[in-house]
Amino acid sequence: MKKFFTFIAVAGMALAAQANVLTVADPASVDDAWYSGYSPICGLYCDTYGTQVQLIYSADMLAEMAGNQITQVRFYTLNDFYENNGYGASTDVTDYINFENAKIQLSLKEVDEAGFTEVAAITGATIVATTVPVKGDTYLTFELDEPFTYNGGNLMVETLVIEEGSWGATYFIGSSTDPVMCGYYDIAGEADLSSFMPKTSFTYEAGTTPVEPTELTAAPTFNGYTTDGIHAYFVEIVPTEPSVIYYRVQYQDGEFTDWAVYEDILSFTGDGKYRIEAYAVADGKLPSYEIAYEFVVSPATGLSEMNADKAVAGVRYFNMAGHTTYTDGTTSTAKVVK
């Protein structure tokens, strides 16, 4: 009688990602406060297509965010400083977003440079977001289209005007990195460097960096045997390392069962030829190669004799080659089918 198997699917429940915010270049006092109309965007020239600003944030500055995924980047206008330092809201329109309809693109790239030493832009950044700032807002916020994995290096942040808007001066708050030139800007082909670092908040999700495994799980092995006086053949699948084993069985009719999680020794009582395929998956590793084991249950012995007087003791497969071990210690090669 055919033994039926039910595939047991265990769904991992991912913990909700925890949002964290890292804010840098936030002036602690009036004496530390700097402001600029050129960075993080050229607030004086958002009516100019192609206006570009690049900023390099040092690895030390962003250390607590290393190994996580950035989901939002926010810059602060000068009004933010007034409101958070007891001055009340500014009445000067240049202390808010004072232009409209400009579309700005944000790109990120980890770089070796800690600052700019020549008036030249860095190339190869990844586009991560676009936004159209709202006139009168205190913040300039970019919600990333997809999380950006930050690995812990110096981070170059670029803004680029890809659709020009109306003219209107806007000043942003920050601090100085003097003598390090952390900023580069280019307006209509006129480029320069700056030591102004705008106050910036990076929102990131902790513990969400995907780990891409590269090592294969060691393949499991088979142990097949029979017991005197019992017309049955037993197959044990043994892990080579701690792992979950998946298997399926092909019966005489040629049909395979669904893949199932291996839990206990398998028994076969019906006469005929069987094939078992299996693979293993260990935490943090890729699945192993599939291995295969074929045997015949007969009325006389309850097991197969692949060669005269040689009962199959076990099969070990590594990569795509098979190695069969017999009870008398000799070996042969078998085919693995994936």
Protein Blocks (a to p, Z undefined) as FASTA:
>chain_A
ZZddddddddddddddddddddehiafbfklpccdfkbfbdfklmmbghiacdddddfkl
mmmmgoiacfbdcdddfklmmmmnonopafbfklpccbehiacdddddddfbfbdfbdcd
dehiacfbdcdddehiabdcdddfbacddehiacddddddfbdcdddddddddddfbfbd
fbdcdeehiacddfbdcdddddddehiaccddfbdcddddddddddehiacdddddddfb
dcddddddddfkopacdddddfbdcddfbgcddddddddddehiacdddddddddddfkl
opacfbghiacfbdcdehjbccdddfkopacdddddZZ
